[in-house]
Amino acid sequence: MSDNLELARVSDGLGLTLKVDVTRPLAELTAAVNAVCDEVEKYTERTVVVLRLDGARAESRMWPGAVGIRDVNRWERAVRRLERLPAANVVVASGPCGGPALDLLLAADFRIGAPDLVLVLPVNDGHFWPGMSVYRLVQNLGVARARQIVIWGMDISVAKASELGLVDQVNEDLDTAVHTAIVLMGRVSDQELAVRRQLLLEAPAAEYDDALGVHLAACDRELRRLAVGAGS
């Protein structure tokens, strides 16, 4: 396990906390994300992953530095793996949130921001970095709103991020906010979470008839569950 990763069970046993220094090199961050994915996949009980993003500072806009495209691909695949884990994930962020912190925030199921949080688009050697944060901004906001941010390189204050739905909760007491989020997210079964994610992620691009089939299949599973419950 990477030295910059602190992994521990939370007090109520519902979640795993991942403390990551987002100023570390790309390869180390990729290893950290994969490490928590490995850890989560060992557990059979319901689990909530809490990502605590540390090391935020003004230069966090600079990302990812002089790396190879394979390194970038490994990072993007690690974030995608985290995004698709059979466990809800919560991100806690403060200060300037760019580069890897922005990627992880946008991939989370529930996002908690401190009052000083600012979302910033990454820049590499003075040039805009065209990573998957752009894709996730479009998925979250739609093309029109994402265009205003991406084309003009706008920073997003915590108030604006909350208004846009990029942050779910703003709280000075991050520990209390995390505990509440773990309890709430822990009530959703892994199977139900997977269904909700699929419906949300596929809806923007799917044609109505294609989406109808997916939704009917989900409805059918729910009706079968109700029938089994009624008969027991």
VEXKOL-72587 format. One record per residue (C-alpha): x, y, z. Coordinates in nm, 4 decimals. Example, Ala and Ser with C-alpha at 12.3 -4.5 7.8 and 13.67 -1.06 7.14 Angstrom:
<nodes>
+----------+----------+----------+
|       c1 |       c2 |       c3 |
+----------+----------+----------+
|   1.2300 |  -0.4500 |   0.7800 |
|   1.3670 |  -0.1060 |   0.7140 |
+----------+----------+----------+
</nodes>
This chain:
<nodes>
+----------+----------+----------+
|       c1 |       c2 |       c3 |
+----------+----------+----------+
|   0.0000 |   0.0000 |   0.0000 |
|   0.1317 |   0.3460 |  -0.0938 |
|   0.2838 |   0.5593 |   0.1843 |
|   0.0501 |   0.8480 |   0.1027 |
|  -0.2576 |   0.6317 |   0.1531 |
|  -0.4206 |   0.5946 |   0.4929 |
|  -0.6911 |   0.3319 |   0.4935 |
|  -0.9005 |   0.2528 |   0.8003 |
|  -1.2465 |   0.1346 |   0.8984 |
|  -1.4700 |   0.4104 |   1.0289 |
|  -1.6104 |   0.3746 |   1.3796 |
|  -1.9515 |   0.2383 |   1.2803 |
|  -1.8025 |  -0.0207 |   1.0457 |
|  -1.9895 |   0.1058 |   0.7400 |
|  -1.7080 |   0.2646 |   0.5477 |
|  -1.3437 |   0.2825 |   0.4499 |
|  -1.1565 |   0.6122 |   0.4508 |
|  -0.8938 |   0.6932 |   0.1921 |
|  -0.6661 |   0.9871 |   0.2706 |
|  -0.4736 |   1.0914 |  -0.0389 |
|  -0.2140 |   1.3645 |  -0.0776 |
|  -0.3207 |   1.4973 |  -0.4179 |
|   0.0162 |   1.6674 |  -0.4699 |
|   0.1895 |   1.3302 |  -0.5145 |
|   0.3061 |   1.2123 |  -0.8603 |
|   0.0531 |   1.0602 |  -1.0980 |
|   0.1833 |   0.7033 |  -1.0612 |
|   0.1542 |   0.7175 |  -0.6813 |
|  -0.1985 |   0.8531 |  -0.6967 |
|  -0.2988 |   0.5809 |  -0.9412 |
|  -0.1562 |   0.3187 |  -0.7062 |
|  -0.3466 |   0.4744 |  -0.4136 |
|  -0.6811 |   0.4629 |  -0.5938 |
|  -0.6227 |   0.1051 |  -0.7074 |
|  -0.5228 |   0.0106 |  -0.3523 |
|  -0.8530 |   0.1279 |  -0.2066 |
|  -1.0401 |  -0.0515 |  -0.4872 |
|  -0.8525 |  -0.3715 |  -0.4010 |
|  -0.9406 |  -0.3240 |  -0.0347 |
|  -1.3108 |  -0.2635 |  -0.1013 |
|  -1.3360 |  -0.5712 |  -0.3221 |
|  -1.2208 |  -0.7885 |  -0.0293 |
|  -1.5326 |  -0.7070 |   0.1718 |
|  -1.8619 |  -0.8862 |   0.1208 |
|  -2.0683 |  -0.6567 |   0.3441 |
|  -2.2071 |  -0.3219 |   0.2333 |
|  -1.9339 |  -0.0589 |   0.2262 |
|  -1.9061 |   0.3160 |   0.1758 |
|  -1.5740 |   0.4610 |   0.0562 |
|  -1.4766 |   0.8043 |   0.1875 |
|  -1.2099 |   0.9916 |  -0.0070 |
|  -1.0428 |   1.2684 |   0.1919 |
|  -0.8448 |   1.4843 |  -0.0480 |
|  -0.5456 |   1.6469 |   0.1204 |
|  -0.2718 |   1.8772 |  -0.0038 |
|  -0.4907 |   2.1339 |  -0.1804 |
|  -0.2985 |   2.4490 |  -0.2663 |
|  -0.2949 |   2.7236 |  -0.5275 |
|  -0.0659 |   2.5345 |  -0.7667 |
|  -0.3037 |   2.2357 |  -0.7682 |
|  -0.4191 |   2.3738 |  -1.1039 |
|  -0.0972 |   2.2284 |  -1.2540 |
|  -0.1620 |   1.8709 |  -1.3699 |
|  -0.0314 |   1.6119 |  -1.4514 |
|   0.3225 |   1.7252 |  -1.5425 |
|   0.5685 |   1.5468 |  -1.7712 |
|   0.4191 |   1.1976 |  -1.7835 |
|   0.3508 |   0.9393 |  -2.0540 |
|   0.0132 |   0.8713 |  -2.2119 |
|   0.0163 |   0.5223 |  -2.0596 |
|   0.0414 |   0.6822 |  -1.7149 |
|  -0.2582 |   0.9010 |  -1.7970 |
|  -0.4525 |   0.5994 |  -1.9223 |
|  -0.3771 |   0.4055 |  -1.6028 |
|  -0.5010 |   0.6997 |  -1.3942 |
|  -0.8225 |   0.7368 |  -1.5904 |
|  -0.8885 |   0.3632 |  -1.5626 |
|  -0.8265 |   0.3735 |  -1.1861 |
|  -1.0772 |   0.6585 |  -1.1441 |
|  -1.3281 |   0.4706 |  -1.3600 |
|  -1.2720 |   0.1592 |  -1.1492 |
|  -1.3458 |   0.3595 |  -0.8352 |
|  -1.6534 |   0.5085 |  -0.9989 |
|  -1.7900 |   0.1593 |  -1.0727 |
|  -1.7080 |  -0.0114 |  -0.7434 |
|  -1.9938 |  -0.2037 |  -0.5800 |
|  -1.9812 |   0.0539 |  -0.3013 |
|  -2.1016 |   0.4102 |  -0.2640 |
|  -1.8228 |   0.6664 |  -0.2584 |
|  -1.8115 |   1.0018 |  -0.0813 |
|  -1.5526 |   1.2733 |  -0.1498 |
|  -1.4501 |   1.5427 |   0.0986 |
|  -1.2563 |   1.8381 |  -0.0462 |
|  -1.1382 |   2.1816 |   0.0591 |
|  -0.9354 |   2.4660 |  -0.0851 |
|  -0.8390 |   2.4672 |  -0.4552 |
|  -0.9689 |   2.1453 |  -0.6136 |
|  -0.8113 |   2.0730 |  -0.9512 |
|  -0.6229 |   1.7979 |  -1.1326 |
|  -0.6633 |   1.4607 |  -0.9587 |
|  -0.8826 |   1.6090 |  -0.6849 |
|  -1.1317 |   1.7364 |  -0.9448 |
|  -1.1320 |   1.3997 |  -1.1229 |
|  -1.2094 |   1.2161 |  -0.7991 |
|  -1.4704 |   1.4693 |  -0.6886 |
|  -1.6637 |   1.4468 |  -1.0152 |
|  -1.6539 |   1.0650 |  -1.0048 |
|  -1.8090 |   1.0494 |  -0.6559 |
|  -2.1647 |   0.9583 |  -0.5622 |
|  -2.1775 |   1.2220 |  -0.2860 |
|  -1.9584 |   1.5340 |  -0.2618 |
|  -1.8878 |   1.7348 |   0.0509 |
|  -1.7090 |   2.0689 |   0.0308 |
|  -1.5539 |   2.2934 |   0.2921 |
|  -1.6515 |   2.6648 |   0.2748 |
|  -1.3158 |   2.7476 |   0.1083 |
|  -1.3549 |   2.4927 |  -0.1727 |
|  -1.2898 |   2.6198 |  -0.5272 |
|  -1.3076 |   2.3955 |  -0.8350 |
|  -1.0349 |   2.4777 |  -1.0880 |
|  -0.9733 |   2.3335 |  -1.4333 |
|  -0.6280 |   2.1752 |  -1.4692 |
|  -0.3518 |   2.3376 |  -1.6731 |
|  -0.0342 |   2.1589 |  -1.7840 |
|   0.2654 |   2.3813 |  -1.8693 |
|   0.0330 |   2.6749 |  -1.9339 |
|  -0.2060 |   2.4788 |  -2.1545 |
|  -0.5540 |   2.3449 |  -2.0793 |
|  -0.5451 |   1.9770 |  -1.9804 |
|  -0.8117 |   1.7836 |  -2.1804 |
|  -0.8679 |   1.5043 |  -1.9277 |
|  -1.1901 |   1.3256 |  -1.8372 |
|  -1.2939 |   1.6003 |  -1.5959 |
|  -1.4341 |   1.7750 |  -1.9047 |
|  -1.6400 |   1.4670 |  -1.9908 |
|  -1.7751 |   1.4452 |  -1.6359 |
|  -1.8585 |   1.8169 |  -1.6277 |
|  -2.0698 |   1.7689 |  -1.9420 |
|  -2.2325 |   1.4603 |  -1.7882 |
|  -2.3171 |   1.6580 |  -1.4753 |
|  -2.4154 |   1.9936 |  -1.6254 |
|  -2.4974 |   1.9444 |  -1.9919 |
|  -2.3062 |   2.1007 |  -2.2800 |
|  -2.4322 |   2.4597 |  -2.2399 |
|  -2.3261 |   2.5071 |  -1.8778 |
|  -2.0086 |   2.3049 |  -1.9151 |
|  -1.9131 |   2.5174 |  -2.2193 |
|  -1.9108 |   2.8339 |  -2.0080 |
|  -1.6686 |   2.6727 |  -1.7642 |
|  -1.4427 |   2.4860 |  -2.0087 |
|  -1.4105 |   2.7457 |  -2.2870 |
|  -1.3442 |   3.0336 |  -2.0505 |
|  -1.1499 |   2.8348 |  -1.7914 |
|  -1.3727 |   2.9618 |  -1.5122 |
|  -1.3017 |   2.8769 |  -1.1491 |
|  -1.6121 |   2.7574 |  -0.9642 |
|  -1.6716 |   2.8861 |  -0.6126 |
|  -1.8216 |   2.6510 |  -0.3567 |
|  -2.1472 |   2.8493 |  -0.3687 |
|  -2.1671 |   2.8133 |  -0.7475 |
|  -2.0663 |   2.4463 |  -0.7307 |
|  -2.3487 |   2.3856 |  -0.4831 |
|  -2.5950 |   2.5743 |  -0.7025 |
|  -2.4917 |   2.3651 |  -1.0058 |
|  -2.5139 |   2.0392 |  -0.8143 |
|  -2.1402 |   1.9671 |  -0.8402 |
|  -2.1245 |   1.9700 |  -0.4592 |
|  -2.4001 |   1.8069 |  -0.2546 |
|  -2.3209 |   1.9585 |   0.0841 |
|  -2.1130 |   2.2488 |   0.2177 |
|  -2.0149 |   2.2176 |   0.5813 |
|  -1.7470 |   2.3517 |   0.8135 |
|  -1.7727 |   2.0380 |   1.0283 |
|  -1.6455 |   1.7868 |   0.7733 |
|  -1.6309 |   1.4954 |   1.0184 |
|  -1.9994 |   1.5283 |   1.1042 |
|  -2.0905 |   1.5689 |   0.7368 |
|  -1.8952 |   1.2545 |   0.6489 |
|  -2.0594 |   1.0486 |   0.9231 |
|  -2.4075 |   1.1578 |   0.8098 |
|  -2.3241 |   1.0787 |   0.4470 |
|  -2.1944 |   0.7313 |   0.5379 |
|  -2.5138 |   0.6489 |   0.7263 |
|  -2.7360 |   0.7736 |   0.4421 |
|  -2.5374 |   0.6105 |   0.1604 |
|  -2.5009 |   0.2905 |   0.3601 |
|  -2.8763 |   0.2381 |   0.3423 |
|  -2.8618 |   0.1818 |  -0.0346 |
|  -2.7826 |  -0.1763 |  -0.1321 |
|  -2.4968 |  -0.2402 |  -0.3745 |
|  -2.7352 |  -0.3793 |  -0.6372 |
|  -2.9732 |  -0.0850 |  -0.6103 |
|  -2.6817 |   0.1590 |  -0.6293 |
|  -2.5560 |  -0.0080 |  -0.9480 |
|  -2.9015 |   0.0244 |  -1.1083 |
|  -2.9334 |   0.3930 |  -1.0158 |
|  -2.5869 |   0.4703 |  -1.1522 |
|  -2.6582 |   0.2918 |  -1.4790 |
|  -2.9842 |   0.4752 |  -1.5357 |
|  -2.8264 |   0.8132 |  -1.4588 |
|  -2.5151 |   0.7645 |  -1.6706 |
|  -2.6936 |   0.6255 |  -1.9760 |
|  -2.9878 |   0.8668 |  -1.9835 |
|  -2.8161 |   1.1708 |  -2.1463 |
|  -2.6971 |   0.9780 |  -2.4533 |
|  -2.9637 |   0.7073 |  -2.4925 |
|  -3.2515 |   0.7256 |  -2.7391 |
|  -3.5946 |   0.6931 |  -2.5792 |
|  -3.6638 |   0.3413 |  -2.7079 |
|  -3.3232 |   0.2173 |  -2.5927 |
|  -3.3660 |   0.3824 |  -2.2537 |
|  -3.7162 |   0.2384 |  -2.2207 |
|  -3.5816 |  -0.1174 |  -2.2388 |
|  -3.3269 |  -0.0529 |  -1.9635 |
|  -3.5834 |   0.1169 |  -1.7394 |
|  -3.8419 |  -0.1576 |  -1.7964 |
|  -3.5832 |  -0.4201 |  -1.7023 |
|  -3.5094 |  -0.2279 |  -1.3807 |
|  -3.8826 |  -0.1940 |  -1.3097 |
|  -3.9319 |  -0.5658 |  -1.3708 |
|  -3.6588 |  -0.6533 |  -1.1190 |
|  -3.8198 |  -0.4259 |  -0.8615 |
|  -4.1659 |  -0.5756 |  -0.9185 |
|  -4.0237 |  -0.9262 |  -0.8827 |
|  -3.8607 |  -0.8233 |  -0.5556 |
|  -4.1924 |  -0.6891 |  -0.4284 |
|  -4.3700 |  -1.0088 |  -0.5323 |
|  -4.1187 |  -1.2236 |  -0.3452 |
|  -4.1557 |  -1.0025 |  -0.0374 |
|  -4.5355 |  -1.0226 |  -0.0503 |
|  -4.5265 |  -1.3984 |  -0.0756 |
|  -4.2908 |  -1.4547 |   0.2153 |
+----------+----------+----------+
</nodes>
